[in-house]
Amino acid sequence: MAKDAVGYALTALNRLAGSGLVDRMGMRRLMERMAYSLTKSGFRVITTTARAFQSSGKLGKAERLKAPGVTRELFDLNITDEQQMIRDSVQSFAEEVLRPRSEPADAEARTSDETRAAALELGLNFFAVPESLGGAATERSPVTTMLVAEDLAHGDMGQAVAILAPMSVANALTRWGNADQQSRYLPAFAEDQPPAASLAVAEPHVLFDPQQLRTTASKSGDQWVLDGEKALVPLAAEAELFLVAAQTPDGPGVFIVEGGTEGLTTSENPPMGVRAGGMRPLQLDSVQVPESNRLSAEDFDYREFVDLGTLAWCSLAVGTGQAVLDYVIPYVNEREAFGEPISHRQSVAFMVANIAMELESMRILTWRAVSRAEKGLPFHRETHLARTLVKDKAMQIGTDGVQLLGGHGYTHEYPVERWYRDMRAMGVMFGGLHL
């Protein structure tokens, strides 16, 4: 809707600018500024109004999922039979649904309703909600979510973000929400039509640090008042529920904000890559939320909240990197130059080998950090190592993928140019997702 409004407004401005009336009234410069402003950021629109979330009253205390199996510090790369079954289903979905729809989704800068409805049939949302609230989760499952993210991104990173964003909110509420918050919001995520939801952490300024937020939360009576701007928020224009990170007098905090709340607006400003994730800015102008909407459980750990989001993006980068590798290997073996496949050229073969080695390094570091998170062990150091490597190597893999295809890699006809744009997001992304 916002996009159509911008189009209509620009059409009207163009028609008016073409008449002599503008010059006679001395309004030419004003009209140019208006057109520039619209094309730069679009009209602000109110976010989607949230459904009426009502407490189920089922919980006397917050539901917490236990760590699976043995919690000793042992890094095991084996996955369970259940996880393999989930992977098989998700991989088929990524290949048969996401990959064919990736180019239209990128062009439209959103994931279609049909795609998101098809994703719901996988039942992934149930694994984010405890059994006592209508879901299927009995223990913490960051590793399972990581595998799902990796496989979805192998189909298309942008659509994967749109599918995973609501699950991320449910995961965070299950991990840190109090009894009232869980009773009110989590049952909706186990319904046939779960709410669109998203995390809002990143901000639009240079050298952004999630530990030093410019979005502020100040206390006013029994309300928190949020002011600031968030960037690259998935599903920003259609989400019914946000978890917004803001700076409070006692450090960074996370607040539950329902869509349609007065003062909460978004605008049309899609990013270069991961476009199908529907990422937009989110403006908060004196947004009031009840004191009870702050995630303030005794075990809440903001650093862990950020790290789990970082690992989600690392998982997406691994999946997209695998897509690049799987695509360039047959290409360089089939593409001929001077009477032989270009893979016979040492420089080409070495570049493909480097992609494979860097990808496995990314995967191992990411799996290591997520494995520790699932077992309840400290994982901040491992997360930092994973992100440091992934943000560097992911962008290099995207660049090498384009390079290996030569001129073809620079065109929409081949998917590597989209993967290149998507992989660049690793250098700037914080939040939006959560394992």
C-alpha positions in Angstrom: 0.0 0.0 0.0 2.8 2.4 0.9 4.5 1.7 -2.4 1.3 2.4 -4.4 0.9 5.7 -2.5 4.4 6.8 -3.4 3.7 6.0 -7.0 0.5 7.9 -7.2 2.1 10.9 -5.5 5.0 10.9 -7.9 2.7 10.7 -10.9 0.8 13.7 -9.6 4.0 15.7 -9.0 5.3 14.8 -12.5 2.1 16.0 -14.1 2.1 19.2 -12.1 5.8 19.8 -12.8 5.1 19.5 -16.6 2.7 22.5 -16.5 3.7 26.1 -16.7 1.8 26.9 -13.5 4.8 25.8 -11.3 7.2 28.3 -12.8 4.6 31.1 -12.8 4.1 30.6 -9.1 7.8 30.2 -8.3 7.4 26.7 -6.9 9.8 24.8 -9.1 12.5 24.3 -6.4 9.8 23.2 -3.8 8.4 20.6 -6.2 11.9 19.2 -6.9 12.6 18.8 -3.1 9.3 17.1 -2.7 10.0 14.6 -5.4 13.5 13.9 -4.0 12.1 13.3 -0.6 9.5 10.9 -1.8 11.9 8.8 -3.9 14.4 8.7 -1.1 12.2 7.4 1.7 8.6 7.3 0.6 5.6 8.2 2.7 5.5 7.0 6.3 2.7 4.5 6.9 1.3 3.2 10.1 2.3 -0.4 10.9 -0.2 -3.2 10.6 -2.7 -3.2 13.5 -2.1 -6.2 15.8 -4.8 -8.8 16.5 -6.3 -8.7 20.0 -3.7 -10.7 22.0 -5.4 -12.0 25.2 -3.8 -13.9 28.0 -4.6 -17.6 28.1 -4.1 -17.6 31.9 -2.5 -21.1 31.6 0.8 -20.3 33.3 1.6 -19.8 37.0 5.2 -19.2 36.1 7.2 -18.7 33.0 7.8 -21.7 30.8 11.5 -22.5 30.2 12.8 -25.2 27.9 15.6 -27.4 29.2 18.9 -28.1 27.4 18.7 -31.3 25.4 20.6 -34.4 26.5 24.1 -34.2 28.0 25.3 -30.7 28.7 29.1 -31.4 29.0 31.3 -29.5 26.7 31.4 -31.9 23.8 31.2 -30.7 20.2 29.2 -33.3 18.3 28.5 -32.8 14.6 26.0 -35.6 14.4 22.3 -34.6 14.2 19.4 -36.6 15.4 17.0 -38.6 13.2 14.3 -36.1 13.9 16.5 -33.2 12.8 17.4 -35.0 9.6 13.7 -35.5 8.8 13.2 -31.8 9.4 16.2 -31.0 7.1 14.9 -33.2 4.4 11.5 -31.5 4.4 13.0 -28.0 4.5 15.5 -28.7 1.8 12.7 -30.0 -0.5 10.7 -26.8 0.3 13.7 -24.6 -0.4 14.4 -26.2 -3.8 10.8 -26.6 -5.0 9.2 -23.4 -3.6 11.8 -20.8 -2.6 14.3 -21.1 -5.4 11.8 -20.7 -8.3 10.2 -17.7 -6.5 13.4 -16.0 -5.5 13.7 -13.6 -8.4 10.0 -12.3 -8.3 10.3 -12.0 -4.5 13.5 -10.0 -4.9 12.0 -7.7 -7.5 8.9 -7.1 -5.4 10.9 -6.7 -2.2 8.6 -9.0 -0.3 7.8 -12.7 0.2 4.4 -13.6 -1.2 1.5 -14.6 1.0 1.4 -17.9 -0.9 5.0 -18.7 0.0 4.6 -17.9 3.6 1.4 -20.0 3.7 3.3 -22.9 2.2 6.0 -22.5 4.8 3.4 -22.8 7.6 2.6 -26.3 6.3 6.1 -27.3 7.4 5.0 -26.7 11.0 8.2 -24.9 12.0 6.4 -22.4 14.2 5.3 -25.2 16.6 8.9 -25.9 17.5 9.2 -22.4 18.9 6.3 -22.7 21.4 6.2 -24.9 24.5 3.8 -27.8 24.7 1.9 -26.2 27.6 1.0 -23.2 25.3 -0.1 -25.3 22.2 3.2 -25.8 20.6 5.5 -28.9 20.3 8.7 -27.7 22.0 10.0 -29.7 25.0 13.6 -28.6 25.0 15.9 -25.8 23.7 16.6 -26.2 20.0 19.0 -23.5 18.6 20.8 -26.3 16.6 17.5 -27.3 14.9 16.7 -23.7 14.1 20.2 -23.2 12.8 19.8 -26.1 10.4 16.5 -24.8 9.2 17.9 -21.4 8.6 20.8 -22.8 6.6 18.6 -25.0 4.4 16.0 -22.2 3.8 18.8 -19.8 2.8 20.1 -22.4 0.3 16.8 -21.7 -1.5 16.7 -17.9 -1.0 18.1 -15.8 1.9 15.4 -13.1 1.6 12.4 -15.4 1.8 14.2 -17.3 4.6 14.3 -14.1 6.6 10.6 -13.5 6.1 9.8 -17.1 7.2 12.1 -17.1 10.2 11.3 -13.6 11.7 8.1 -14.7 13.4 9.7 -17.8 14.8 12.5 -15.6 16.2 10.1 -13.6 18.2 8.5 -16.7 19.6 11.9 -18.2 20.4 12.8 -15.0 22.4 9.5 -14.9 24.3 9.9 -18.6 25.1 13.5 -18.0 26.3 12.9 -14.8 28.3 9.3 -13.8 28.5 7.6 -13.9 31.9 4.4 -15.9 32.6 2.0 -13.1 31.6 3.9 -12.3 28.4 4.0 -15.9 27.4 0.3 -16.5 28.2 -0.7 -13.4 26.1 1.5 -13.8 23.0 2.8 -17.3 22.5 -0.4 -19.2 21.9 -1.0 -17.1 18.8 2.2 -18.5 17.3 0.8 -22.0 17.5 -2.4 -21.1 15.6 -3.1 -21.9 11.9 -2.4 -18.2 11.1 0.4 -17.1 13.4 1.1 -13.4 13.6 3.8 -11.7 11.5 6.4 -10.6 13.9 10.0 -9.3 14.0 12.9 -8.1 16.1 14.1 -4.5 15.8 17.7 -4.0 16.9 19.8 -2.4 14.2 19.9 1.4 13.8 20.8 3.6 10.8 24.1 5.2 11.9 27.8 4.6 11.3 29.6 2.1 13.5 26.4 0.9 15.1 26.9 -1.0 18.4 24.0 -3.0 19.8 25.3 -2.3 23.2 25.1 1.5 22.7 21.6 2.1 21.3 20.4 5.6 20.3 16.7 4.4 20.5 15.8 5.4 24.0 13.2 4.1 26.5 12.3 6.5 29.3 9.9 5.9 32.2 6.7 7.8 32.5 4.5 6.6 35.3 3.6 2.9 34.6 4.6 3.4 30.9 7.8 3.2 28.9 8.1 5.8 26.2 10.2 4.7 23.2 11.9 7.2 20.8 14.2 6.5 17.9 14.6 4.8 14.6 15.4 1.2 13.7 16.8 0.0 10.4 16.5 -3.2 8.4 13.5 -4.6 10.3 12.1 -7.7 8.6 8.4 -7.6 7.8 8.3 -4.0 9.2 5.2 -2.9 7.2 3.1 -6.0 8.1 4.3 -7.2 11.5 1.7 -7.4 14.3 4.3 -7.7 17.0 7.8 -6.3 17.4 10.6 -6.9 20.0 12.4 -3.5 20.0 15.8 -3.0 21.6 16.2 0.4 23.3 18.5 2.1 25.7 17.1 2.4 29.3 18.7 4.2 32.3 20.0 0.8 33.4 21.3 -0.4 30.1 19.9 -1.9 26.9 16.4 -3.5 27.2 13.9 -5.2 24.9 10.3 -4.2 24.7 7.2 -5.9 23.2 5.5 -3.4 20.9 2.2 -4.3 19.1 1.7 -3.2 15.5 -0.5 -0.2 15.0 0.6 1.4 18.3 0.4 5.2 18.1 3.7 6.7 17.0 4.9 3.5 15.4 5.5 4.0 11.6 7.5 2.6 8.8 8.5 3.8 5.4 9.4 2.5 2.0 13.2 2.1 1.8 14.2 -1.5 0.8 17.8 -2.5 1.1 20.2 -3.6 -1.7 20.1 -7.3 -0.7 17.9 -9.7 1.2 15.0 -7.7 -0.3 12.4 -10.5 0.0 12.7 -10.2 3.8 10.6 -7.0 3.6 13.1 -5.1 5.6 12.3 -1.5 6.2 13.0 1.3 8.7 10.9 1.5 11.8 10.3 4.9 13.4 9.2 5.2 17.1 7.9 8.7 18.0 6.9 8.7 21.7 5.6 5.1 21.5 4.1 4.2 24.8 4.1 0.6 26.0 3.1 -0.8 29.5 5.9 -1.5 32.0 4.8 -5.1 31.8 5.9 -5.3 28.2 9.6 -5.2 29.0 11.5 -8.5 28.8 12.7 -8.3 32.4 12.9 -11.9 33.5 15.6 -12.7 36.1 17.5 -14.7 33.6 17.3 -12.2 30.7 20.7 -11.6 29.1 20.8 -8.9 26.4 24.3 -10.0 25.2 22.9 -13.5 24.7 19.9 -12.0 22.9 22.2 -10.2 20.4 24.5 -13.2 20.0 21.7 -15.6 19.1 20.6 -13.2 16.4 24.1 -13.0 15.1 24.3 -16.7 14.8 21.0 -16.8 12.9 22.6 -14.5 10.3 25.7 -16.7 10.2 23.5 -19.7 9.5 21.8 -17.9 6.6 25.2 -16.9 5.2 26.4 -20.6 5.3 23.3 -21.7 3.4 23.7 -19.0 0.8 27.4 -19.8 0.4 26.5 -23.4 -0.1 24.1 -22.3 -2.9 26.9 -20.4 -4.6 29.3 -23.4 -4.4 26.6 -25.8 -5.7 26.0 -23.5 -8.6 29.5 -22.6 -9.7 30.9 -26.2 -9.7 28.8 -27.5 -12.7 29.0 -24.1 -14.4 32.8 -24.1 -14.5 32.8 -27.7 -15.6 30.4 -27.1 -18.5 31.5 -23.6 -19.6 34.2 -24.0 -22.3 36.8 -21.5 -23.4 39.6 -22.3 -26.0 38.2 -25.8 -26.5 38.2 -27.0 -22.8 36.2 -26.4 -19.6 37.3 -23.3 -17.7 37.7 -25.5 -14.6 40.9 -26.7 -16.2 42.4 -23.3 -15.6 44.3 -23.3 -12.4 43.1 -19.9 -11.3 39.4 -21.0 -11.7 40.0 -24.3 -9.9 41.7 -22.6 -7.0 38.9 -20.1 -6.6 36.3 -22.8 -6.4 38.5 -24.7 -3.9 38.8 -21.6 -1.8 35.0 -21.2 -1.7 34.7 -24.7 -0.5 37.3 -24.3 2.2 36.0 -21.0 3.5 32.5 -22.3 3.5 33.4 -25.3 5.7 35.2 -22.9 8.1 32.1 -20.7 8.3 30.0 -23.8 9.0 32.2 -25.3 11.7 32.5 -22.1 13.7 28.8 -21.4 13.4 27.8 -24.9 14.5 30.3 -24.8 17.3 28.8 -21.6 18.8 25.2 -22.8 18.4 26.0 -26.1 19.9 27.3 -24.4 23.0 24.3 -22.1 23.2 21.9 -25.1 23.0 23.7 -26.8 25.9 23.6 -23.7 28.1 27.4 -23.1 27.9 29.0 -19.7 27.4 29.1 -18.9 23.7 29.9 -15.2 23.3 33.5 -15.8 22.4 32.5 -18.5 19.8 29.9 -16.2 18.4 32.4 -13.4 17.9 34.8 -15.7 16.1 32.0 -17.0 13.9 30.8 -13.5 12.9 34.3 -12.2 12.3 35.0 -15.0 9.9 31.6 -15.2 8.3 31.1 -11.5 7.5 34.5 -11.5 5.7 34.3 -14.8 3.9 30.6 -14.6 3.0 31.3 -11.4 1.1 34.3 -13.0 -0.6 32.3 -16.0 -1.6 29.6 -13.7 -3.2 32.3 -11.8 -5.1 34.0 -15.0 -6.3 30.7 -16.4 -7.4 30.2 -13.4 -9.7 33.8 -13.5 -10.9 33.6 -17.2 -11.9 30.6 -16.5 -14.1 32.2 -13.5 -15.7 29.8 -11.2 -17.5 27.0 -13.7 -16.8 27.4 -13.2 -13.1 26.5 -9.5 -13.5 23.0 -10.2 -14.9 19.6 -11.1 -13.5 19.5 -14.1 -15.7 21.9 -15.9 -13.2 21.2 -16.0 -9.5 24.8 -15.3 -8.3 24.3 -11.5 -8.6 21.4 -11.8 -6.1 23.5 -14.0 -3.8 26.3 -11.4 -4.0 23.9 -8.7 -2.8 22.5 -10.9 -0.1 25.9 -12.0 1.3 26.9 -8.3 1.6 24.3 -8.0 4.4 26.5 -10.0 6.8 28.7 -6.9 7.3 25.9 -4.8 8.7 23.1 -7.0 10.1 22.2 -7.1 13.8 18.9 -8.4 15.1 15.8 -9.2 13.0 16.4 -13.0 13.7 16.9 -15.2 16.8 17.8 -18.9 17.1 
